[in-house]
Amino acid sequence: MTDGVGRESCAIIDGMQDTPWPCETDHLGTADVDTLRAALETERGERRRAQCLASIQSGAVQLALDLLVREPDIDGFFGMFTKTLTEECESHACGVWLIDEDQQGAHMWMAYVQNHLFTRDSPEWEKLALPSGSMAAHLFAYAPGWNETVEYSGDDARLPESVRVFNRDADIHSVAVAPLVLTTRTLGWVALSNGKTSMCEGEWRVALLEAIARQATLALHQSQQAERSRLEERRKATLEERNRLARDIHDTLAQGFAAILMQLQAAQRESDDVPAAVASKLETAVDLARSHMIEARRSVSALRPIINESEDLGVAFKRMTDMARRTSDVPIALEIDDLPRYGDAIEREIVAVAQEALTNAVRHAKARQITLRASSVRSIGFRLSVADNGRGIARDHRRGGFGMTSMQERANRIGASLTVVTAPRLGTEVVLAWQPSSVPAEGYVVA
């Protein structure tokens, strides 16, 4: 898109020049001539308007291609996109709002205001005096704006009061908001605020906004897809490394400690006449070998909490508790409802949280009883509880120790809430609650 394409397009729409009409012949009456002239003028105006819109569309495509070459990262692309759109339309500001990944709200991503680009990483972001939160809530709640461009007056009653006050103070007369919409879903919105404009200027501004928004939507979608692919590849690489470590520990340390334990126990059986001091040292060596073999097996179990493709949650929990029972003298109860399948990604994180909570209870709680409960909630959600009657979690460990950070991160990834209830000498309960529409938790709660 060349500089001034919007203004040139406006001139095309507005510039109706008087030209001779070949249809004005003597055998037509005045009324007939006027009617025919009006029809031809309407047709010519529609044709020129279509040519103008086509020019805007091709210019938007060219702009998108140019920006993608110059600014390959999505932040740089949208930064130049907002700058170009604001300057081309001679507007006050341009803001971009994105829908949150959990589809439960929206947030402002960036804004170009007064010849300056603001992003969430900018030092000035917190000082940016824009009613972005109120506008985000309105955009997310206003259904018509999810699929079509909405034009507001600066004091439009549909806008939140804080936005109207801001518009009055900034002398903003109109706001045009175009959705960043794909065929199946909306990614966010781009809003263009303007001073006082004519009807013609308003028309080409909206056309230009919509044309560029379509190209920006494709760029944003492509970037999000690429980021998801990168995260999935990273997750796979992490999983492969964990599995490799688990195999190495199992094949070397665990097996080695098991062999050492067998040899020491054989020596014990054949050492009836050894001095008491030697027998005591043998007993200590047996205990150390057994303890380290158990820890090695626990490490293998913690590194490989992943559900097999053929195994559901119930089977995974049974396998997990069976392994824990073999490496601990603490009674472990398992209570499981009939559970539906929630999908591999969800179940993987649920099992990992259960594994971490169970391992912590076995290793640190000094409990007399541990209970793992898994149940469905109204047949659409899920609740996991790992409870013990041990010593509780010390206050200085409540925010960072015992794998809590890892459990919280996993809960956040699937939009679940994680609650840890603990008290000295009264035990600890870790509760994970998940529903398909859950909002990702910001942090866990320790009571």
MIPAGU-154578 format. One record per atom (N, C-alpha, C, O): x, y, z. Coordinates in steps of 0.001 Angstrom, whole numbers, plus 500000, padded with zeros to 6 digits. Layout:
N
XYZ...
END
This chain:
447
500849498822500000500000500000500000500886501229500000501792501341500826500642502135499101501444503349499041500864504368499990499693504288500359501690505340500392501226506391501276500072507135500623500113507464499438499050507392501417497922508173500939496879507372500219496001507955499584496932506035500288495945505260499549494540505495500081493572505475499320494428505715501380493111505977501946492530507266501417491359507324501039493361508314501391492865509603500911492526509544499433491558510163498991493330508789498650493025508644497225491711507891497046490906508239496182491494506871497852490257506104497757489063506967498088488020506877497441489217507817499113488138508723499479487803509654498327486635509955498079488830510107497629488600510997496491487830510281495394487006510886494709488099508997495229487381508234494211485908508159494556485042508331493698485633507896495846484233507787496258483531509121496123482385509185495678484222510194496510483569511496496608483605512276495306482798513184495111484534511935494403484765512787493228483888512460492050484373511904491066482642512777492111481718512556491003481788513765490067481309514844490417482367513598488905482549514693487949481377514729486979480856513696486558480981515946486641479912516105485645480458515786484265481464516358483847479806514879483557480187514512482196478936514456481345477842514253481873479072514633480024477891514557479160477308513160479188478037512173479293476045513085479097475348511787479105474827511499477694473997512248477178475301510435477075474872510129475721473403509776475634472834509753474543472787509501476760471391509075476726470426510244476624469231510048476404470932511450476781470031512583476758469699512929475293470410513704474652468660512368474805468230512605473420466930513377473409466215513462474408466652513931472254465487514807472161464162514079472344463175514679472770464135512745472012462838512072472062462450511650473473461360511112473667463332511883474490462983511554475865462484512794476573462986513895476346461493512613477434460984513705478221461952514066479337462884513319479636461717515230479952462606515686481029462621514711482187463681514413482737461442514206482565461370513260483699462128511982483378462826511436484232461986511499482125462697510280481735464207510492481772464956509623482219464642511652481299466073511947481298466608512011482720467680511478483008465875512654483597466307512762484991466392511382485645467331511093486387465410510543485364465409509195485944466589508387485431467278507715486197466816508462484102467916507711483512469256508235484025470161507457484328469374509583484121470625510146484634470885509669486062472013509310486399469858509662486896470026509226488287470461507770488348471314507404489157469864506931487481470228505518487472471671505321487043472403504524487629472073506059486010473442505936485538474440506468486555475514505896486743474080507566487210474964508086488247475120507097489395476213506923489932474017506453489765474084505439490833474974504279490419475795503800491201474800503831489170475616502717488684477084503113488632477954502337489027477363504330488139478745504777488074479343504913489470480503504565489691478550505418490408479040505546491778479342504195492399480353504040493084478468503205492166478706501860492713479948501230492089480731500563492765480115501459490760481273500903490087482565501515490631483543500807490871482559502823490821483752503471491345483996503075492799485143502937493224482936502897493545483103502460494937483703501056494979484570500774495807483240500170494083483796498816494030485266498854493643486078498104494185485607499738492695487009499877492308487847500387493485488979499950493692487273501314494245487977501854495415488227500751496440489337500623496956487199499954496738487347498883497728488343497840497248489136497323498035488303497529495952489268496567495418490690497092495561491611496341495880490861498397495321492179499005495471492649498939496923493820498669497190491730499187497858492074499109499278492470497690499654493438497480500385491712496710499147492008495309499466493393494909498964494177494315499704493692495234497710495000494856497177496117495600497900497197495050498113495858496849498275496850497604499030497100496998500399498235496972500875496027496505501041496175495872502357497002494603502254497844494332503111496763493823501205497548492595501006499019492939500810499895492304501397499286493944499986500672494342499740501336494860501012502506494580501272500568495626501808501103496121503074501466494961503989502535494957504598500571493970504086500831492814504952502087492072504513502911491685505342502229491876503202503416491187502693504680491979502983505691491411503395504627493278502772505796494121503041506179494082504513507360493990504850505175494153505397505450494155506832505990492812507294506870492760508153505471491726506732505954490403507134507414490208506740508169489537507443507809490801505607509207490716505189510087491571506097511163491141506510509626492784506405510424493697507224510359493366508701511345493553509414509211492873509184509010492588510605508514491147510755507316490930510936509413490158510684508974488762510700508350488315512016507537487391512021508717488962513159508083488570514419506744489280514548506577490388514038505792488652515223504415489147515249504298490465515992503463491294515628505117490692517035505065491964517744505485493114516830504838494161516792506587492901516090507036493934515168506030494178514059505810495319513654505414493098513560504411493222512499503243494083512971502848495028512289502691493753514147501532494500514618501915495918515037501100496836514944503159496100515499503585497456515811503563498347514580503053499466514631504112497857513473504086498620512227502676498719511661502306499726511056501903497675511863500514497663511388499706498772512066498995499515511388499804498896513395499050499933514101499555501328513726498770502265513581500872501452513572501447502756513186500959503167511799500529504303511601501027502239510837500615502551509471499133502883509408498727503830508735498326502094510116496884502314510085496534503671510698495699504397510157497162504015511815496884505296512465497283506476511571496530507438511419498475506383510987498946507489510153498172507577508853497843508674508403497874506428508235497163506428506958495762507011507095495260507694506202495144506720508242493777507196508458493728508533509198492648509044509492494906509099509498494977510362510237494132510280511503493362511188511816494296509165512229493489508899513412494230509283514680495424509583514656493504509269515784494084509619517076494927508486517632496033508713518122494402507248517556495114506102518136494565504820517546493479504785516968495356503760517711494941502430517268495322501439518360496471501416518799494383500630518798494644499643519840494278498248519375493368498072518564494995497250519893494728495851519569494415495105520855495202495127521802493269494448520886492867493604522014492852492151521553492401491851520447493342491256522395493323489834522082492474489088523104492442489443524283491796488061522640491028487197523536491999486269524263492913485714523653491795486105525565492667485244526366492596483807525863491605483395525261493661483052526118493721481670525653492595480821526220492141479884525565492136481134527429491057480348528036489676480777527551488666480211527969489629481786526662488369482268526095487417482821527154486201482802526965487963483313528267487137483833529351487221485355529487486603485923530388487956486009528629488095487449528703489030487940527615489441487177526741489362489225527676490247489830526682491164490819527377490908491224528511492225491203526700493166492171527253493764492989526118493855492520524984494168494211526429494848495031525429496259494508525239496981494265526205496640494338523990497949493797523654498944494912523337500082494891523807498508495882522538499371497017522206498518498175521730497349498012521380499136499361521725498421500559521275499423501540520682500540501693521175498995502200519613499804503260519002499101504583519284498020504847518756499719505406520115499094506646520573500106507776520458501233507679520944499673508859519798500495510060519717501924509750519254502907510111519901501994509073518118503281508758517464504194507867518302505412507881518125503608507093519214504421506216520044503713504875520213502508504822520462504483503783520072503927502444520222504120501969521663505228502013522198503044501522522274503080500979523625502751499488523560501771499093522928503566498667524210503283497242524342503354496877525817503759497681526657502947495633526116502942495211527515504360495116528086504541495065529302505360495094527208506751495069527657507359496465527782508496496611528228506602497485527389507136498846527444507181499346528886506260499082529659508242500065529256508305500637530613507143501585530895506732501749532044506610502214529832505545503200530020504158502560530039503159503267530179504079501229529900502777500579529744501848500870530926500676501191530730502370500758532153501537500973533333501094502425533458500090502716534108501839503334532838501473504746532914500518505164531801500034506296531785500251504261530883499384504590529751497956504788530259497296503837530677497498506020530216496201506360530818495064506058529850494370506967529394494878504788529543493770504363528688492841503460529485493312502646530278491531503584529293490595502684529990490563501313529315489510500848528879491738500669529235491858499439528452491062498283529056490487497473528330491033498211530402490300497124531034488810497196530767488180496183530463488239498396530880486803498573530628486466498278529173485447497654528878487333498733528263487087498482526847487204496994526531486427496464525737488177496316527153488346494879526929487104494121527374486635493221526677486570494488528542485363493818529040484178494066528113483373493165527877484069495289527587482974495591526664483101494795525363482129494201524896484300494786524784484510494066523529484175492585523684483564491983522801484577492008524803484341490586525014482853490291525211482369489237524801482135491215525835480721490970526151479775491382525030478640490908524984480219492261524120479315492797523095479270491852521901480164491871521054478240491033521833478155489954520839478243490425519389478949489786518608477560491519518977477643491917517557479060492178517073479358491979515896479941492623517973481294492959517566482198491767517336483335491939516899481723490553517620482551489374517417482674489011515937483628488336515550481735489444515112481726489018513718481658490164512714481820489929511517481426491382513158481319492485512202481859493764512816481921493909514037482247494687511950482769495969512409481664496784513058480542496846512555481995497409514181481041498256514893481607499669514955482764499874515322480778500636514593481166502039514676480448502691515850479231502574515994481214503372516680480676504051517849480904505553517710481898505983517125479998506335518240480308507738518451481142507834519721481149506908520532481834508932519894482695509053521054481949508911522363482496508406523343480697509356522386479881509303523601478779508258523475477705508399524060479055507211522708478068506164522455477634505503523761478468505135524589476323505357523935475785504777525172476194503326525360476150502816526479476594502647524282477016501256524412478384501119525081478711500067525630479172502178525031480514502132525603480470502318527117479571502989527625481422501738527846481496501971529297481697503449529606482249504192528795481248503865530776481332505268531153482771505765531146483034506884530704483717504943531633485117505389531669485659505629530270486490506516530078485203504854529285485637505037527900485039506316527331485719507054526618483780506583527639483138507813527138483810509060527722484025510050527023484134508990529000484818510126529630486178510345528967486558511481528683486899509272528725488207509385528055488044509994526668488824510862526276487037509547525923486816510071524574486522511565524592487014512315523749485715511989525558485413513420525648486671514224525967486913515269525364487461513739526902488681514462527287489700514501526147490429515482526002489753513442525340490726513371524240490162513905522931490839513849521904488934514423522946488276514966521751488148513902520656488359514183519476487800512682521065487563511587520112486087511576519742485223511465520612485800511691518445484416511776517989483862510437517541482645510250517520484733509501517182484231508201516730485277507128516970486477507398517013484797505919517123485664504751517297485133503637516407483961503272516493485995503098515554485627501956514716486377500727515216487593500768515403485652499643515431486247498414515962485976497272514993484823496952514706487044496661514492486927495535513567487417494266514268488465494282514914486663493164514146487114491920514776488223491265513967488230491338512739489152490631514655490160489789514010489559488398513947489776487574514836488805488145512897487963486958512867488394485995511770488622486388510626488499484723512148488706483641511198487356483031510864486318483514511318487373481976510073486106481335509713485412480767510939484188480836511047486188480204511870485605479476512989485691480200514323484961479848515250486552481194514453486692481839515754487255483244515607487851483600514591487044484036516668487544485406516727488765485452517633488753484904518735489820486111517161491065486187517919491157487457518761491870487487519764490446488495518360490515489750519096489905490876518282489059490640517420490335492103518556489785493265517869490871494310517656491851494370518399490679495126516635491513496308516444490578497508516428489583497518515704490898498516517225490040499695517372490794500927516906491964501122517239490110501752516135490685502967515572489853504142516067488671504240515737490453505038516855489736506206517368490098507427516537491260507634516185489082508236516226489250509337515273488689510633515824487829510653516704489218511724515264488616513021515511487403513192514610486892512214514063486941514418514453485743514670513650486032514414512188487023514923511664485194513636511509485402513292510095484111513464509328483024513522509904484252513546508006483082513585507141482585512169506905483272511207507247481394512030506322480844510704506040481750509949505080481963508745505225482286510680504086483160510012503113484408509475503791484791508323503588485047510327504605486247509884505289485971508706506205486784507789506317484812508737506861484451507623507723484310506333506952484706505275507442483751506398505745483550505194504948484871504573504535485046503362504671485817505381504026487069504758503594487919504334504773488692503382504665487791505025505899488520504579507090488079503178507510488908502314507797486765502967507540486256501651507930486680500597506923487073499495507305486603500925505644487009499964504616488483499601504760488854498434504640489323500605505018490746500355505188491009499543506460491842498637506468490288499880507530490426499146508791490080497675508606490818496799509057488969497404507948488542496016507742489519495257506852489825494093507109490004495917505812490919495243504894492222494865505593492706493743505442492789495794506355494045495501507044493820494504508173494676493661508441492659494601508841492358493659509929492319492231509415492762491315510108491794492023508212491755490662507655493165490110507458493437488951507773494050490942506937495426490487506737496134490272508080496899489320508239495876491151509032496491491009510346496005489749511049496767489103511768494739489399510845494204488177511455494952486952510964495298486070511750495200486899509663495942485752509107497346485683509684497828484602510021498009486839509801499365486856510360499355486414511815500227485656512237498361486888512597498269486515514005497980485027514161498579484356515001497068484519513356496725483088513416497938482231513087498213481243513768498659482614512041499843481858511656500879481880512776501507480860513058501062483038513420502023483148514515501615482279515693502459481611516290500329482279516034499853481465517152500002479985516856500363479206517739499728479593515629499899478187515263501369477776515354501694476690515836502241478653514889503677478350514955504145478251516396504959477390516728503626479143517270504014479099518676503514477817519334504226477212520136502291477398519000501784476141519556502639474965519100502906474044519872503060475004517848503918473923517344505249473906518078505762472839518417505814475097518328507075475163519061506919474632520478507780473899520967505823474999521141505590474518522498505403473009522524505886472335523433504697472476521521504485471027521470505800470304521217506062469261521816506626470853520332507930470241520093508798470290521345509521469343521653508715471412522063509485471528523304508983470521524332509771469894525041507640470371524406507076469409525348507520467989525006507863467205525891507509467670523711507943466335523296509417466107523625509806465029524074510230467139523395511654467003523705511866466803525200512695465993525615511103467554526013511199467388527464510774465996527883511422465368528720509679465509527297509186464170527621510215463105527245510462462169528006510805463258526073511825462292525648513024462291526602513576461237526917513420463485527059514551463561527974514200462944529333515019462254529940512980463200529799512545462591531064512519461075530947512950460370531859512016460580529835511965459129529646513373458536529567513630457446530078514286459280528913515663458794528839516286458716530228516942457734530576516067459779531022516592459771532385515985458637533207516675457978533984514671458421533021514010457344533763514596455993533385514824455147534249514838455789532094515433454514531662516833454340532244517203453259532703517613455439532216518976455349532736518979455026534228519753454189534693518096455706534974518031455445536419517586454008536687518136453318537546516570453576535927516066452217536131517116451175535780517298450200536509517807451382534663518733450356534177520069450371534912520801449382534884520395451485535568521706451559536241521542451624537753521845450661538458521057452767538253520997452947539701520052451954540378520444451255541312518803451896539903517829451020540567518264449558540504518233448844541507518666449128539315519107447746539180520385447489539978520549446420540565521286448467539999522524448313540759522271448185542245522847447323542909521389449064542779521067448966544205520362447647544526520583447070545591519520447170543615518840445892543837519855444753543915519737443869544763520864444776543017521892443726543042522727443813544310523046442792544920523083445035544708523853445203545945523058444693547137523602444022548015521751445018547165520900444570548265520852443044548340520936442465549423520716442402547183520675440934547167521976440346547720521944439386548490523110440913547334524388440403547814524546440622549318525032439731550015524156441761549822524259442032551247523354441115552054523744440616553109522133440896551547521219440004552260521753438567552257521583437840553236522397438160551157523011436832551115524141436738552122524307435717552790524926437819552229526002437831553208525455437743554623526040437076555477524338438413554876523716438343556197523319436910556551523525436453557675522744436207555566522274434849555826523443433904556136523264432910556839524625434207555619525778433324555803526763433837556848527902433375556904526337434782557672527263435406558628526792435223560063526710436186560825526487434000560422525995433752561780527070433971562829526770434344563963528325433740562452529399433778563444530185435079563437531205435178564119529731436101562671530499437347562610530280438145563895529252437985564553531225438991564252531060439820565445529844440741565322529394441068564224529340441139566456528149441991566494528366443296565735527456443786565065529573443860565838529858445120565146529759444957563637529243445833562943530258443821563130530189443551561690528745443339561265528310443839560228528010442594562074526590442355561768525812443662561726524931443854560888526159444561562653525487445867562679525789446664561426524903447311560867527045446619560979527408447342559762526729446731558541526335447452557624526592445414558524525872444768557419524404445209557397523834445485556342523824445265558571522420445693558657522260447128558160521303447456557459523225447980558540523186449368558068523333449437556550522636450202555884524256448622556006524451448607554549523198448124553832522835448659552784522526447100554400521270446605553807520224447711553806519538447913552804520095448430554918519108449515555000519413450621553991518509451141553337520694450976553869521063452019552909520780451589551472520257452369550676521134450325551137520887449837549784519399449811549482518971450204548397518597449340550462517151449291550259516579450694550103515747450935549228517026451629550957516524453007550902516846453660549563515986454315548974518064453491549080518446454117547821517783453434546628517506454087545622517529452145546724516797451474545656515368452017545572514848452247544481514744452217546727513381452770546761513365454177546168512482454505545376514345455017546549514390456383546019514611456379544510514037457201543795515439455457544026515662455369542578514374455004541863514067455564540810513612454066542429512340453681541807511330454821541855510562455028540915511344455557542963510451456720543045510820457757541981509948458373541368512111457937541776512548458889540752512074458463539373511633459295538580512161457167539083511669456656537807510179456924537675509714457369536625509426456652538744507982456861538709507636458331538529506711458664537787508380459226539210508113460660539093508455461192537717507800462108537219509488460618537095509888461076535764508964460579534671508923461153533583508223459517534947507380458932533909505937458796534380505432457682534523505264459934534624503864459867535054502898459872533881501690460015534067503426459717532682502609459900531486501682458704531275502069457549531455500440459021530886499462457975530621499783457293529302500077457956528307499727455985529296499848455260528039498591455480527218497527455762527770498704455353525901497557455623525026496376454712525336495223455107525161496659453490525799495586452533526047495073452577527478494229451761527850495562453512528290495249453509529712494478454766530074494864455875529705493367454576530813492588455720531236493067456191532606494023455647533158492389457218533155492824457773534427492779456749535550493694456677536370491706455953535587491579454959536638492741453979536640493298453678537696493108453485535478494234452556535358495537453239535754496375452641536428495710454502535332496931455227535667497054455428537171498137455258537731495944455792537835495982455978539285496273454657540007497009454639540994495698453553539517495952452253540150497423451872540003498047451398540953497972452083538803499386451786538595500256452635539514501232452144540082499903453901539658500666454827540475500652454415541948501696454385542600499470454101542464499373453733543879500019452376544145500608452165545205499912451461543194500585450158543367502089450342543489502732449700544320502648451217542664504079451491542739504438452121544069505450451763544672503609453072544542503883453731545816503803452743546976504594452821547916502853451818546912502726450817547989503955449915548067504334449471549151504575449644546925505749448775546924506981449470547482507946448818547879506941450805547509508116451550547980507856452254549304508657453091549720506749451932549978506430452589551243505630451646552130504896450786551644505783451821553436505009451042554397503712451739554789502906451168555523503499452961554312502292453718554656501104453165553867501206453025552648499984452849554515498788452399553787498296453494552834498170454654553226498022453120551596497541454069550591496211453570550055496142452506549440495155454340550289493812453982549823493541454669548493493988455793548264492813453995547624492468454538546306490964454476546128490370453401546211490343455622545882488891455713545687488639456419544364488924457609544229488110455697543395487943456251542045486515456026541557485999454911541636485875457081541052484588456963540364484817456450538948485952456334538485483710456146538272483802455885536832484070457219536144483236458123536184485221457335535524485643458606534942485604458558533426486053457579532830485069459608532785485145459688531314486553460047530887487389460391531724486823459971529595488112460429529065488031461935528829487028462446528333489092462626529190489133464078529044490098464543527961490230465743527719490764463613527317491755463977526308493158463799526860493404464016528046494080463400525983495438463071526414496130464233527125496772464038528157496001465444526574496711466591527152496229466878528568497040467139529457494903466833528789494340467087530113494749465979531071495208466253532181494588464736530652494868463611531535496353463538531899496708463141533009497206463920530965498643463899531241498972464819532417499737464439533304498405466017532432498687466964533513498043466514534821498631466686535888496837465939534752496173465453535958497008464362536627497217464387537840497478463415535835498272462317536385499581462842536962500037462371538004500186463816536286501444464370536785501245465060538131502084464928539023500135465802538290499840466444539579499609465383540648500132465498541757498828464347540325498579463274541288499881462591541693500091462296542870500757462341540718502038461699541004502875462549541951503453462036542909502938463842541681503733464742542524503175464798543939503921464717544915501836464939544044501217465027545364501402463733546154501681463770547353501246462587545482501402461297546158502859461083546586503119460626547700503797461408545711505211461265546046505582462136547246506312461697548135505074463381547268505353464267548395504794463700549696505450463753550737503575463157549629502963462594550834503766461403551349503981461269552554504207460544550442504968459361550845506319459760551435506750459199552443506977460715550814508353461031551196508441461977552386509369461868553188507487462908552518507677463989553476506634464062554592506911464649555638505453463487554405504364463736555349504524462992556668504009463440557692505235461851556661505292460981557839503880460644558306503545460756559485503069460230557341501646459985557606501407458536558017502229457654557772500265458321558643499818456972558964498849456445557915498568455247557870498333457348557061497375456964556027497404458008554925497456459207555197497370457550553682497266458435552515496083457960551687495891456758551503495287458903551187494113458553550381494113459365549094494217460592549123493997458679547975493859459338546668492428459123546191491982457988546022491715460222545975490325460155545508490228460871544161490797461948543983489513460275543227489272460893541921487804460712541578487288459595541604487129461810541258485690461727540998485302462690539898485982463688539659484204462382539229483651463284538225482708464259538911482107463935539935482582465451538345481714466487538896480596466739537909480817467278536825479404466348538289478227466505537427478480465965536028477943466475535044479292464942535955479575464223534713480311465047533668480510464579532547480720466265534013481418467082533002482783467541533472483605467966532660483039467461534781484304467950535307485027466869536075484688465689535983486027467279536832486883466305537507487410466914538798487692468110538866487540466063539836488104466498541119489069465427541605488729464246541682490276465864541929491306464976542463491673465439543861491852466633544097491785464497544787492218464807546147493275463805546568493076462595546459494405464314547051495445463480547658495617463989549081496141465082549295495170463185550069495143463632551461495953462687552338496011461480552102496575463271553353497297462450554330497031463002555728496564464131555878497333462193556756497158462631558141498506462813558818498679462482559991499461463348558055500823463497558550501066464797559285500165465348559917502300465285559196502736466416560008502378467766559423502587468789560075501840467800558204501532469079557576502762469708556940503877469211557099502554470798556224503648471476555521504080472673556343503262473503556738505373472751556593505902473888557347505639475190556609505611475218555378505447476268557359505084477555556760506110478027555744505739478604554722507389477797556001508415478311555090508515477494553809509274477854552910507759476395553710507765475589552481506466475719551697506315475079550656505530476526552169504194476509551569504139477131550192503222476840549423505101477984549858505039478671548568506017478136547545505933478500546372506942477282547953507918476901546949508394475474547022508883474940546027508266474830548186508832473505548336507909472399547890506749472614547540508478471193547916507715469974547699506992469930546352505918469338546247507553470531545354506978470429544013505706471212543803505016470992542808505364472132544716504102472876544563504096473741543315503080473863542631505245474339543028505316475177541829505019474358540582504288474802539697505593473158540516505353472291539366503882471915539255503315471932538163503264471577540380501832471217540350500983472403539899500048472239539115501312473608540400500533474783540016500673475090538532499694475440537873501874474961538009502083475205536580501269474231535738500685474618534725501229472971536154500448471986535411498951472295535504498224472157534520498497472707536679497089473084536831496743474269535934495694474285535291497637475265535897497396476437535055497276476068533587496468476642532858498084475105533157498091474743531734496751474205531264496409474351530090495991473591532146494701473027531735493529473835532279492376473424532148493823474996532895492743475828533412492085475248534646490885475438534842492834474545535488492297473958536713492670474808537912493599475613537844491949474631539008492310475288540260493017474282541152492647473109541195494028474743541857494783473881542763494732474494544155495092475655544349494284473705545114494189474162546498494961473208547387494807471992547281495793473756548264496551472954549221496104473370550619496329474506551036495472472447551338495006472701552699495903471934553652496039470716553536496514472637554594497459471979555500497419472630556870497078473805557006497770471853557876497862472358559238498835471470560004498884470265559757499614472038560932500577471237561691499910470060562402498915470234563107500462468873562213500032467622562848498632467187562447498109466211562985498013467908561498496676467520561039496684467053559590495642466676559053497843467074558960497941466543557611497797467584556527497711468783556791497774467094555295497713467948554101496773467322553080496725466101552930496030468167552383495206467705551269495464468595550065495357469819550145495806467965548950495977468661547679494750468376546825494426467218546561494063469440546392492825469287545619492990469960544263493316471144544185492766469209543208492765469741541835491338469658541308490754468575541278490771470786540892489407470818540344489467471356538921490047472411538666488864470624538009488931471019536593487583470836535925486886469847536151487230471810535098486075471707534211486478472262532855487381473095532787485842471829531772486238472314530446486233473822530320486998474372529528485381474513531087485297475971530973486040476685532083485845477881532298486911475941532807487614476551533937488525477675533485489069477641532381488694478692534361489624479790534105490970479426534695491025479010535852492087479567533937493386479262534516493630479987535821493421481196535922494070479249536808494306479829538125495552480695538115496514480393537408495543481768538893496702482655538987497688482150540034498875482463539947497249481400540993498151480911542029497415479971542947496184479961542959498126479191543706497441478247544565497179478891545921497775479905546285496271478265546644495860478780547932496274477791548986495996476598548858496936478257550031497311477398551151496568477872552366496711479021552784495768476988552939494986477361554119495564476730555357495041476929556453
END
